[in-house]
Amino acid sequence: MFTKFEHFVATSLMGSPEEAPPRRNGHLQFDRDWEKLAFGIAIALSKQGHYEWEDFRQTLIETIGEWEATHDIQDPEWDYYQCWLAALEKVAIASGVIEDDELETQIKQLLDCKAPSIP
Amino acid sequence: MSSAHEHPKADIALRVKAIESLLVEKGIVEPAALDTIIDAYEHRIGPHSGARIVAKAWTDPAFKQRLLADGTGAIAELGLTGFSSEHMVVVENTPAVHNLIVCTLCSCYPWAILGLPPTWYKSFAYRSRAVIDPRSVLQEFGLEISEQVEVRVWDSNADLRYLVLPERPAGTEGMTEEQLSVLVTRNAMIGTAKVDSPKSERVASEAAP
């Protein structure tokens, strides 16, 4: 029922049209567990004052803009929460709450640990 | 062997997990606090929060008075606070006045209590016409407002968010706050609908699709 147009244009979480999250009946809609986690972390860090929410918003808008500039508007690969995560990584690193290399190290460690279970 | 490039979906879940575990290890984020935030946004933020406010105002005259005098303060009494809902103004529908909310510039919306805005709220047609010709816009929503009734249009902005307090429908005299809140729709709180009188069947038992 949800089109990309709606995601982009029809609605928005914080008041501007560029960052519309998927939703249903006025509720946010999460399709995968990691989306919830990325969503929650972004808000938690802002709530604790590690960065301004507005900084996250602007980064999200820029990230979506970059994606749109390099993809067709109908590209089925569009994934709102991938943009969200990319924005989260950017602001988390820019604010110093996470170091770039420690994140990569952590990812590698998790990958090694999880590799056998990934088909 | 799997590689990151072959499994982008698994990879992205891992990246989030990596961020979370780093933040938890550093003591910056507590898993329980994350759960609370996620639960709030996923389940608690939606039009039913606004409906609670309306139902309370219908059944508690003192609350209604506070709500109309200081929307933000009264709404906070119910534990409803959140981004962008700091300055809430509640406007009351009466037999003589019908209120309608719009944001002509963008999409300012009291999302913390109404959830995410409907598609049409963002549409250029609604934003441009609601102020100029509210009666015909309301007609398109199936709402005929008599010429005797004044229509007031409230243009939201980044600092001020409006909520319509609809009229309590007839036939609801004996109903509890909880029963009433089920009747209150999102559109009624934007002003593009009225709250209907309860149907003879139980409304609350309708399952969501």
Contacts between the chains, C-beta under 8 A, distances in Angstrom:
chain1	res1	chain2	res2	distance
A	6	B	119	5.9
A	9	B	122	6.6
A	10	B	117	7.9
A	10	B	118	7.9
A	10	B	119	4.0
A	10	B	122	4.9
A	10	B	123	7.6
A	11	B	107	6.9
A	11	B	116	5.1
A	11	B	117	4.9
A	11	B	118	7.3
A	11	B	119	6.6
A	11	B	121	7.6
A	11	B	122	5.8
A	12	B	107	5.2
A	12	B	116	7.8
A	12	B	117	7.5
A	12	B	122	7.6
A	13	B	111	6.7
A	13	B	116	6.7
A	14	B	83	6.5
A	14	B	84	6.1
A	14	B	111	7.8
A	15	B	84	6.2
A	15	B	106	6.3
A	15	B	107	5.9
A	15	B	108	5.2
A	15	B	109	7.0
A	15	B	158	6.6
A	16	B	106	5.7
A	16	B	107	6.8
A	17	B	106	6.5
A	17	B	107	5.8
A	17	B	122	6.3
A	20	B	116	7.9
A	21	B	116	7.3
A	23	B	115	7.3
A	23	B	116	4.2
A	25	B	46	7.1
A	25	B	47	7.7
A	25	B	115	7.4
A	25	B	208	7.6
A	26	B	46	4.7
A	26	B	47	4.7
A	26	B	114	6.4
A	26	B	115	2.8
A	26	B	116	5.4
A	26	B	117	8.0
A	26	B	118	7.6
A	26	B	186	5.8
A	27	B	42	7.0
A	27	B	43	7.5
A	27	B	45	7.2
A	27	B	46	4.5
A	27	B	115	5.6
A	27	B	116	7.3
A	28	B	41	5.4
A	28	B	42	5.7
A	28	B	45	7.3
A	28	B	116	6.9
A	30	B	42	6.3
A	32	B	13	7.1
A	33	B	13	7.4
A	34	B	12	6.4
A	34	B	13	4.1
A	34	B	16	4.3
A	34	B	17	7.2
A	36	B	38	4.7
A	36	B	42	6.7
A	37	B	16	4.9
A	37	B	17	7.4
A	37	B	20	5.7
A	37	B	34	7.0
A	37	B	38	7.5
A	38	B	16	4.9
A	38	B	19	7.8
A	39	B	37	8.0
A	39	B	38	6.6
A	39	B	41	6.7
A	40	B	34	4.3
A	40	B	35	7.6
A	40	B	37	4.5
A	40	B	38	4.2
A	40	B	41	7.7
A	41	B	16	7.5
A	41	B	19	6.1
A	41	B	20	6.1
A	41	B	23	6.7
A	41	B	29	6.5
A	41	B	34	6.6
A	43	B	37	5.3
A	43	B	41	7.4
A	44	B	29	5.3
A	44	B	33	6.0
A	44	B	34	5.8
A	44	B	37	5.7
A	45	B	23	7.7
A	45	B	28	7.5
A	45	B	29	7.2
A	47	B	37	7.6
A	48	B	28	7.3
A	48	B	29	7.9
A	50	B	28	7.5
A	53	B	83	6.4
A	82	B	12	6.1
A	85	B	12	6.4
A	85	B	15	6.4
A	85	B	16	6.1
A	88	B	19	7.0
A	89	B	15	7.4
A	89	B	19	7.1
A	92	B	19	6.6
A	97	B	23	7.3
A	97	B	28	6.2
A	98	B	19	6.6
A	98	B	22	5.8
A	98	B	23	7.2
A	102	B	22	6.5
A	103	B	18	6.1
A	103	B	19	6.7
A	103	B	22	6.5
A	106	B	18	4.1
A	106	B	19	7.9
A	106	B	21	6.4
A	106	B	22	5.1
A	107	B	14	6.2
A	107	B	15	6.0
A	107	B	18	4.4
A	109	B	18	8.0
A	110	B	14	5.3
A	110	B	17	5.9
A	110	B	18	5.4
A	110	B	21	7.3
A	111	B	4	7.4
A	111	B	14	6.2
A	114	B	10	7.9
A	114	B	14	6.6
A	115	B	2	6.6
A	118	B	2	4.7
A	118	B	7	5.9
A	118	B	10	5.1
A	119	B	2	7.2
